[in-house]
Amino acid sequence: MNLETSEPMTNRELAKHAVEVLNRAFKSDPVAIEQLFNVRVDCNDALANDPTIQVGQVVGADNYSVGAIGIINGICGTMRESSWGYVALVYSVECPEHGKQDGSIAETCPVDGCTIDLQMGGLEGFQVLDER
């Protein structure tokens, strides 16, 4: 329910509100929020098959894991076309030798002469994804 208009909120509006609160919390204590959102725990098949909660399969294993962002996306709902959640974590991309860079994980560092692949860096905040 939108408190300003007393109208029901869409999933996207709810996600926007969640992102505002999450970014406010991150700004207040980035270390605590990054630690909280980097935790994933094993979950059972029933949770893994929930229609909106986002879980991931553990690489090389038969079990699933869930984190706080998966639960938040379960509350906010999923996009019709993709079944993805609306709320996303935003991480920096870094070169171990040259620090934060523009680019994508596994691309080669753009610094001249560097041949190191870029890696995921630290949490920078949260965003609402566009419909996919």
Contacts in CASP RR format, 6 or more apart in sequence:
PFRMAT RR
TARGET T0000
AUTHOR 0000-0000-0000
METHOD contacts of the structure
MODEL  1
MNLETSEPMTNRELAKHAVEVLNRAFKSDPVAIEQLFNVRVDCNDALAND
PTIQVGQVVGADNYSVGAIGIINGICGTMRESSWGYVALVYSVECPEHGK
QDGSIAETCPVDGCTIDLQMGGLEGFQVLDER
1 7 0 8 1.000
1 8 0 8 1.000
1 9 0 8 1.000
2 8 0 8 1.000
2 9 0 8 1.000
2 13 0 8 1.000
9 17 0 8 1.000
11 76 0 8 1.000
11 77 0 8 1.000
11 78 0 8 1.000
11 79 0 8 1.000
11 86 0 8 1.000
12 86 0 8 1.000
12 128 0 8 1.000
12 131 0 8 1.000
14 75 0 8 1.000
14 76 0 8 1.000
14 77 0 8 1.000
15 76 0 8 1.000
15 77 0 8 1.000
15 85 0 8 1.000
15 86 0 8 1.000
15 87 0 8 1.000
15 128 0 8 1.000
16 128 0 8 1.000
18 72 0 8 1.000
18 75 0 8 1.000
18 76 0 8 1.000
18 87 0 8 1.000
18 126 0 8 1.000
19 87 0 8 1.000
19 126 0 8 1.000
19 127 0 8 1.000
19 128 0 8 1.000
22 33 0 8 1.000
22 72 0 8 1.000
22 87 0 8 1.000
22 125 0 8 1.000
22 126 0 8 1.000
23 125 0 8 1.000
23 126 0 8 1.000
25 33 0 8 1.000
26 33 0 8 1.000
26 34 0 8 1.000
26 123 0 8 1.000
26 125 0 8 1.000
26 126 0 8 1.000
30 123 0 8 1.000
33 123 0 8 1.000
34 122 0 8 1.000
34 123 0 8 1.000
36 68 0 8 1.000
37 67 0 8 1.000
37 68 0 8 1.000
37 69 0 8 1.000
37 89 0 8 1.000
37 123 0 8 1.000
38 123 0 8 1.000
39 67 0 8 1.000
39 68 0 8 1.000
40 65 0 8 1.000
40 66 0 8 1.000
40 67 0 8 1.000
41 65 0 8 1.000
41 66 0 8 1.000
41 67 0 8 1.000
42 58 0 8 1.000
42 63 0 8 1.000
42 64 0 8 1.000
42 65 0 8 1.000
43 55 0 8 1.000
43 63 0 8 1.000
43 64 0 8 1.000
43 65 0 8 1.000
43 66 0 8 1.000
44 64 0 8 1.000
45 64 0 8 1.000
47 53 0 8 1.000
47 55 0 8 1.000
47 64 0 8 1.000
47 66 0 8 1.000
48 55 0 8 1.000
48 56 0 8 1.000
48 57 0 8 1.000
48 64 0 8 1.000
48 66 0 8 1.000
50 74 0 8 1.000
51 78 0 8 1.000
52 73 0 8 1.000
52 74 0 8 1.000
52 75 0 8 1.000
52 77 0 8 1.000
52 78 0 8 1.000
52 85 0 8 1.000
53 66 0 8 1.000
53 70 0 8 1.000
53 71 0 8 1.000
53 73 0 8 1.000
53 74 0 8 1.000
54 66 0 8 1.000
54 69 0 8 1.000
54 70 0 8 1.000
54 73 0 8 1.000
54 74 0 8 1.000
54 78 0 8 1.000
54 84 0 8 1.000
54 85 0 8 1.000
55 64 0 8 1.000
55 65 0 8 1.000
55 66 0 8 1.000
55 67 0 8 1.000
55 70 0 8 1.000
56 64 0 8 1.000
56 65 0 8 1.000
56 66 0 8 1.000
57 63 0 8 1.000
57 64 0 8 1.000
57 65 0 8 1.000
58 64 0 8 1.000
58 65 0 8 1.000
69 87 0 8 1.000
69 88 0 8 1.000
69 89 0 8 1.000
70 85 0 8 1.000
72 87 0 8 1.000
73 85 0 8 1.000
73 86 0 8 1.000
73 87 0 8 1.000
74 85 0 8 1.000
76 85 0 8 1.000
76 86 0 8 1.000
76 87 0 8 1.000
77 85 0 8 1.000
77 86 0 8 1.000
78 84 0 8 1.000
78 85 0 8 1.000
78 86 0 8 1.000
79 85 0 8 1.000
79 86 0 8 1.000
79 129 0 8 1.000
79 131 0 8 1.000
79 132 0 8 1.000
80 131 0 8 1.000
81 131 0 8 1.000
81 132 0 8 1.000
82 132 0 8 1.000
84 129 0 8 1.000
84 132 0 8 1.000
85 129 0 8 1.000
86 128 0 8 1.000
86 129 0 8 1.000
87 126 0 8 1.000
87 127 0 8 1.000
87 128 0 8 1.000
87 129 0 8 1.000
88 126 0 8 1.000
88 127 0 8 1.000
88 128 0 8 1.000
88 129 0 8 1.000
89 123 0 8 1.000
89 125 0 8 1.000
89 126 0 8 1.000
90 123 0 8 1.000
90 124 0 8 1.000
90 125 0 8 1.000
90 126 0 8 1.000
90 127 0 8 1.000
91 120 0 8 1.000
91 121 0 8 1.000
91 122 0 8 1.000
91 123 0 8 1.000
91 124 0 8 1.000
92 100 0 8 1.000
92 120 0 8 1.000
92 121 0 8 1.000
92 122 0 8 1.000
92 124 0 8 1.000
93 100 0 8 1.000
93 101 0 8 1.000
93 102 0 8 1.000
93 103 0 8 1.000
93 104 0 8 1.000
93 105 0 8 1.000
93 118 0 8 1.000
93 119 0 8 1.000
93 120 0 8 1.000
93 121 0 8 1.000
94 100 0 8 1.000
94 101 0 8 1.000
94 118 0 8 1.000
94 119 0 8 1.000
94 120 0 8 1.000
94 121 0 8 1.000
94 122 0 8 1.000
95 101 0 8 1.000
95 109 0 8 1.000
95 111 0 8 1.000
95 114 0 8 1.000
95 116 0 8 1.000
95 118 0 8 1.000
95 119 0 8 1.000
96 116 0 8 1.000
96 119 0 8 1.000
97 109 0 8 1.000
97 111 0 8 1.000
97 114 0 8 1.000
97 116 0 8 1.000
98 109 0 8 1.000
98 111 0 8 1.000
98 114 0 8 1.000
100 121 0 8 1.000
101 109 0 8 1.000
101 110 0 8 1.000
101 111 0 8 1.000
101 118 0 8 1.000
102 110 0 8 1.000
103 110 0 8 1.000
103 118 0 8 1.000
104 118 0 8 1.000
105 117 0 8 1.000
105 118 0 8 1.000
105 119 0 8 1.000
105 120 0 8 1.000
106 117 0 8 1.000
106 118 0 8 1.000
107 117 0 8 1.000
107 118 0 8 1.000
108 114 0 8 1.000
108 115 0 8 1.000
108 116 0 8 1.000
108 117 0 8 1.000
108 118 0 8 1.000
109 115 0 8 1.000
109 116 0 8 1.000
109 117 0 8 1.000
109 118 0 8 1.000
END
